């Protein structure tokens, strides 16, 4: 019997969201936002939080600095019952922070990575990670110190019977280099968004990107925003429509897709059903600002998922 349904190693930071600012920001002017939201950010932490809210047992290893932001981020995760017993503190460092400026369909994303770029594989308790049925890694290209040791970590976990999933998120340098190709040959599930899949595959055609990636990884699920998701497992392919909603904010929607998809996977659901769950949790996420706030509203969450996934919620 495994201790956790899923273990996650990755970054944590706070998201500070300021809507209402102009897309072109003039220098030396006082610019006034129309609102301000402070919430839990980062792909790994949002996934850990939302999966735990969906009743998965989640163990999370991350790195925090010795600053007040670390305590705030940990409180969000504790409130969702994420296990944080192996969190690493770099007391002299700073926890990462992201400043998000939404401009309708686009946004500025300004990130100070802090200690997220300092955690190495040697900081991870491998026995703890192997105590889950499944292991997930997000934000591959932000966690630069982790990268060299990841192929060996993935092989070790796989040899101990743990299934693996990966979401690279964006590569700020747009290189998509090592160790990505090696990791694609090791993971069971790959979860890019449409733009990331096309950049990795070197094409503008998402169907061609899916064909390319499916030759490297057993299951590929591509997030396509309003159009839903594309999934391929072996030779079988599904196009699954999204939920129709009026979004408040799309920050964290991709990470929320991952939470629903992996929750259904851990429950033994079909790949199409996994995509339906992913689409539903992604749509739910957009109903509040930030990646976790809609999940923290129990009444909203229950009602939305009941409607979106009826009659098979639970």
C-alpha positions as CSV (number, residue, x, y, z in Angstrom):
1,X,0.0,0.0,0.0
2,X,1.5,3.3,-1.1
3,X,1.5,6.3,1.3
4,X,0.5,8.8,-1.5
5,X,-1.6,8.7,-4.6
6,X,0.9,11.2,-6.2
7,X,4.2,12.8,-5.2
8,X,5.3,16.1,-6.8
9,X,8.7,17.8,-6.8
10,X,8.9,21.3,-8.0
11,X,8.6,25.0,-7.5
12,X,6.4,27.2,-5.4
13,X,5.8,30.9,-5.5
14,X,3.1,33.5,-4.9
15,X,1.1,35.1,-7.7
16,X,0.4,38.8,-7.4
17,X,-2.3,39.7,-10.0
18,X,-3.0,43.4,-11.0
19,X,-5.7,43.7,-13.7
20,X,-6.6,46.9,-15.4
21,X,-3.1,48.1,-16.4
22,X,-2.3,49.1,-20.0
23,X,-0.5,46.5,-22.2
24,X,2.1,49.1,-23.1
25,X,3.6,50.3,-19.8
26,X,5.1,53.8,-19.9
27,X,8.2,54.5,-17.7
28,X,8.2,57.0,-14.9
29,X,4.4,57.1,-14.5
30,X,2.2,56.1,-11.6
31,X,-0.1,53.4,-13.1
32,X,-3.2,52.3,-11.2
33,X,-4.6,48.8,-11.3
34,X,-8.3,48.1,-10.9
35,X,-7.9,45.3,-8.5
36,X,-5.3,43.2,-6.6
37,X,-5.2,39.5,-5.9
38,X,-2.6,37.6,-4.0
39,X,-2.8,33.8,-4.3
40,X,-0.8,30.6,-4.5
41,X,1.1,30.4,-7.8
42,X,3.5,28.2,-9.8
43,X,2.6,25.1,-11.8
44,X,3.8,22.5,-9.3
45,X,2.2,24.1,-6.2
46,X,-1.2,24.7,-8.0
47,X,-1.3,21.1,-9.1
48,X,-0.4,19.9,-5.6
49,X,-3.1,22.1,-4.1
50,X,-5.9,21.3,-6.5
51,X,-5.2,17.5,-6.6
52,X,-5.4,17.4,-2.8
53,X,-8.7,19.4,-2.9
54,X,-10.0,16.7,-5.3
55,X,-9.2,14.1,-2.5
56,X,-6.0,12.7,-3.9
57,X,-3.2,12.1,-1.2
58,X,-0.4,14.4,-2.3
59,X,3.2,14.6,-1.1
60,X,5.0,17.7,-2.3
61,X,8.8,18.5,-2.1
62,X,9.6,22.1,-2.9
63,X,12.2,24.7,-1.9
64,X,11.4,27.9,-0.1
65,X,13.4,30.9,1.1
66,X,13.7,32.3,4.6
67,X,11.1,35.1,3.9
68,X,7.5,35.7,4.8
69,X,6.3,34.7,1.3
70,X,7.4,31.1,2.1
71,X,5.0,31.0,5.1
72,X,2.1,32.3,3.1
73,X,2.6,29.8,0.3
74,X,2.9,26.9,2.8
75,X,-0.4,28.0,4.5
76,X,-2.3,27.7,1.2
77,X,-0.9,24.2,0.7
78,X,-1.5,23.1,4.3
79,X,-5.1,24.3,4.1
80,X,-5.6,21.8,1.2
81,X,-4.0,19.0,3.3
82,X,-0.9,18.7,1.1
83,X,1.9,16.8,2.9
84,X,4.9,19.2,3.3
85,X,7.1,17.1,5.6
86,X,10.0,17.1,3.1
87,X,10.0,20.8,2.1
88,X,13.6,22.2,1.8
89,X,14.4,25.7,3.2
90,X,17.2,27.8,1.8
91,X,17.2,30.2,4.7
92,X,19.4,32.8,3.0
93,X,17.4,32.7,-0.2
94,X,14.1,34.2,-1.3
95,X,10.9,32.4,-2.3
96,X,9.9,33.0,-5.9
97,X,7.2,35.5,-6.9
98,X,5.3,36.1,-10.1
99,X,3.6,39.5,-11.0
100,X,0.8,39.0,-13.5
101,X,-0.8,41.8,-15.5
102,X,-3.9,40.6,-17.4
103,X,-4.9,42.5,-20.5
104,X,-8.0,40.7,-21.7
105,X,-6.8,37.7,-23.7
106,X,-3.1,38.4,-23.1
107,X,-1.0,39.2,-20.1
108,X,2.4,40.2,-18.9
109,X,4.1,37.5,-16.7
110,X,7.1,38.8,-14.6
111,X,8.8,36.1,-12.5
112,X,11.6,36.2,-9.9
113,X,12.5,32.5,-9.6
114,X,14.1,32.8,-6.2
115,X,15.2,29.4,-4.8
116,X,13.1,27.4,-7.3
117,X,16.2,27.4,-9.5
118,X,18.5,26.2,-6.7
119,X,16.9,22.9,-5.7
120,X,18.8,19.8,-7.0
121,X,17.9,16.2,-7.1
122,X,20.2,15.6,-4.1
123,X,17.8,17.8,-2.1
124,X,15.0,15.3,-2.8
125,X,14.1,12.3,-0.6
126,X,13.8,9.6,-3.2
127,X,12.1,7.1,-0.8
128,X,9.5,9.7,-0.1
129,X,8.9,10.3,-3.8
130,X,8.7,6.5,-4.4
131,X,6.0,6.2,-1.7
132,X,3.4,7.5,-4.2
133,X,1.7,5.5,-7.0
134,X,2.6,8.3,-9.4
135,X,5.2,11.1,-9.7
136,X,4.7,14.4,-11.6
137,X,7.2,17.1,-12.6
138,X,6.2,20.6,-13.9
139,X,8.1,23.6,-15.0
140,X,11.1,21.7,-16.3
141,X,12.9,24.8,-17.7
142,X,12.5,27.0,-14.6
143,X,14.1,24.4,-12.3
144,X,17.6,24.5,-13.8
145,X,19.4,22.9,-10.9
146,X,17.1,19.9,-11.0
147,X,17.6,19.2,-14.7
148,X,20.9,17.3,-14.7
149,X,19.7,14.7,-12.2
150,X,16.2,14.1,-13.6
151,X,16.8,11.3,-16.1
152,X,18.4,9.1,-13.3
153,X,15.6,10.1,-10.9
154,X,13.0,9.1,-13.4
155,X,14.7,5.8,-14.0
156,X,14.9,5.1,-10.3
157,X,11.3,5.8,-9.7
158,X,10.2,3.8,-12.7
159,X,12.2,0.8,-11.5
160,X,10.3,1.1,-8.2
161,X,7.0,0.8,-9.9
162,X,6.0,4.5,-9.9
163,X,4.3,5.9,-13.1
164,X,5.5,9.3,-14.3
165,X,4.1,12.4,-15.9
166,X,5.6,15.6,-17.1
167,X,4.4,19.1,-18.0
168,X,7.4,21.2,-19.2
169,X,5.5,24.5,-19.2
170,X,7.2,27.3,-21.2
171,X,10.9,27.4,-21.9
172,X,11.8,31.1,-21.4
173,X,14.8,30.6,-23.7
174,X,12.7,28.8,-26.3
175,X,15.3,26.1,-26.8
176,X,13.4,23.0,-25.6
177,X,16.7,21.2,-25.1
178,X,18.2,18.5,-22.8
179,X,17.0,16.7,-20.8
180,X,13.6,17.0,-22.4
181,X,14.1,14.4,-25.2
182,X,15.5,11.8,-22.7
183,X,12.6,12.5,-20.3
184,X,10.0,12.0,-23.0
185,X,11.3,8.5,-23.5
186,X,10.8,7.8,-19.7
187,X,7.5,9.3,-18.8
188,X,4.1,7.6,-19.1
189,X,2.0,10.8,-19.7
190,X,3.1,14.1,-21.3
191,X,0.9,17.1,-20.7
192,X,1.9,20.2,-22.8
193,X,-0.3,22.9,-24.0
194,X,-0.8,23.6,-27.7
195,X,1.9,26.2,-28.1
196,X,4.4,24.1,-26.2
197,X,3.7,20.9,-28.1
198,X,4.1,22.8,-31.4
199,X,7.4,24.4,-30.4
200,X,8.8,21.1,-29.2
201,X,7.8,19.3,-32.4
202,X,8.9,22.2,-34.6
203,X,5.6,22.6,-36.3
204,X,2.6,25.0,-36.3
205,X,0.1,22.2,-36.7
206,X,-1.1,20.7,-33.4
207,X,-2.2,17.4,-35.0
208,X,1.3,17.0,-36.4
209,X,2.8,17.9,-33.0
210,X,0.6,15.2,-31.4
211,X,1.8,12.6,-33.9
212,X,5.4,13.6,-33.2
213,X,5.1,13.4,-29.4
214,X,3.1,10.2,-29.4
215,X,6.1,8.4,-31.0
216,X,8.1,9.3,-27.9
217,X,5.6,9.0,-25.0
218,X,2.8,6.4,-24.4
219,X,0.1,8.9,-23.6
220,X,0.1,12.6,-24.7
221,X,-2.7,15.1,-23.7
222,X,-2.4,18.5,-25.3
223,X,-4.4,21.4,-23.8
224,X,-6.0,23.5,-26.5
225,X,-7.8,26.2,-24.4
226,X,-11.3,26.9,-25.5
227,X,-11.2,24.0,-27.9
228,X,-10.7,21.5,-25.2
229,X,-7.9,18.8,-25.4
230,X,-6.4,16.3,-27.7
231,X,-5.3,12.9,-26.3
232,X,-3.4,10.1,-28.0
233,X,-2.6,6.7,-26.4
234,X,-0.8,4.4,-28.8
235,X,-2.7,4.6,-32.1
236,X,-6.0,5.8,-30.5
237,X,-6.8,9.6,-30.5
238,X,-9.6,11.6,-28.9
239,X,-10.6,15.2,-29.4
240,X,-12.6,16.2,-26.3
241,X,-14.6,19.5,-26.2
242,X,-14.1,22.0,-23.4
243,X,-16.8,23.3,-21.0
244,X,-18.5,26.5,-22.0
245,X,-17.8,29.2,-19.4
246,X,-17.3,32.9,-19.2
247,X,-13.8,33.1,-17.8
248,X,-12.7,35.6,-15.1
249,X,-9.0,34.7,-15.4
250,X,-7.2,31.8,-17.2
251,X,-4.1,31.8,-14.9
252,X,-3.5,28.3,-13.8
253,X,-6.0,26.7,-16.1
254,X,-3.4,24.4,-17.6
255,X,-2.2,23.2,-14.2
256,X,-5.9,22.7,-13.2
257,X,-6.4,20.6,-16.3
258,X,-3.5,18.4,-15.1
259,X,-5.1,18.0,-11.7
260,X,-8.4,16.8,-13.2
261,X,-6.7,14.6,-15.8
262,X,-4.4,13.0,-13.2
263,X,-7.2,12.6,-10.6
264,X,-9.2,10.5,-13.2
265,X,-6.0,8.6,-14.2
266,X,-5.4,7.7,-10.6
267,X,-9.0,6.5,-10.3
268,X,-8.4,4.1,-13.3
269,X,-10.7,6.1,-15.8
270,X,-10.4,5.8,-19.5
271,X,-8.2,8.3,-21.4
272,X,-11.3,10.1,-22.8
273,X,-12.7,10.4,-19.3
274,X,-9.4,11.8,-18.0
275,X,-9.6,14.5,-20.7
276,X,-13.2,15.3,-19.7
277,X,-12.1,15.7,-16.1
278,X,-9.1,17.8,-17.2
279,X,-11.4,20.1,-19.3
280,X,-13.8,20.4,-16.4
281,X,-11.2,21.4,-13.8
282,X,-9.5,23.8,-16.2
283,X,-12.9,25.5,-16.9
284,X,-13.6,25.6,-13.1
285,X,-10.2,27.3,-12.5
286,X,-11.1,30.2,-14.8
287,X,-14.1,31.2,-12.7
288,X,-11.9,32.9,-10.1
289,X,-8.7,34.9,-10.3
290,X,-5.6,32.7,-9.9
291,X,-5.1,29.0,-10.2
292,X,-6.5,27.8,-6.9
293,X,-9.3,30.2,-5.7
294,X,-12.1,28.4,-7.6
295,X,-11.1,25.1,-6.1
296,X,-11.2,26.7,-2.6
297,X,-14.8,27.6,-3.0
298,X,-16.4,24.3,-2.1
299,X,-19.9,25.2,-3.1
300,X,-18.8,26.5,-6.5
301,X,-16.5,23.5,-7.1
302,X,-19.1,20.9,-6.2
303,X,-21.9,22.4,-8.2
304,X,-19.7,23.0,-11.3
305,X,-18.1,19.5,-11.4
306,X,-21.5,17.9,-10.8
307,X,-22.9,19.6,-13.8
308,X,-19.8,19.3,-16.0
309,X,-19.1,15.6,-15.3
310,X,-22.6,14.3,-14.4
311,X,-23.4,11.6,-13.6
312,X,-19.9,10.2,-12.9
313,X,-18.5,12.7,-10.4
314,X,-16.6,11.0,-7.5
